[in-house]
Amino acid sequence: MRNLLVLAAVAGLAACARPAQVPEGVRPTAAASASPQEPACPAPGVRIEADRGDAALGYREMSLHITNCGAGPVQVQGRPEIAVLGRDRETLDVAVVPSVHHTEPAHPVSLAPGQSTTAVMSWRNTVTDSDVAPVSGVYLQVAPAPGAPWQLVRPPAPLDLGNTGRLEVSVWL
């Protein structure tokens, strides 16, 4: 009987507990690219997501992960095609260029069902002209290879590109 009273008290306290508060400026780490209308495995059998990334002294890196969610093998090679989009999904004037930090040569990457690989995006949050507004990429349009279908990806945090208009991208690693 005493154990039941203790359990009831604990359950009652848990029911009254306040939900955990997320500190201001911290975003959830769950992938934000999926929506209820998107298929679990978009054509052509790959899913592309962005991770939270890293930042230090104005230099940023964020990885794109491509996962083979289809039934057969998938091969990727080279860099993903990327367009940076704003809050209203308008295309922003950003040059997407080869990475100077991740300089591995392009090579074929074969993915069996369930396997994934990564490409790294990097940029500097640099403002070079106070008369030019900084760019904040909220969404990305990503194609795993030229001519492949595009996928809309919403990174967990915006790409704060400053006003240099430049995003570097590695090959699929």
Secondary structure, DSSP 8 states (H G I E B T S, - for coil): -HHHHHHHHHHHHHHHS------TT----S--S--TTS-SS-TTTEEEEE---EEETTEEEEEEEEEE-SSS-EEE-S--EEEEE-TTS-B---EEEE-SS-------EEE-TT-EEEEEEEEE-----TTS--EEE-EEEEESSTTS--EEE--SS-EEEETS-EEEE----
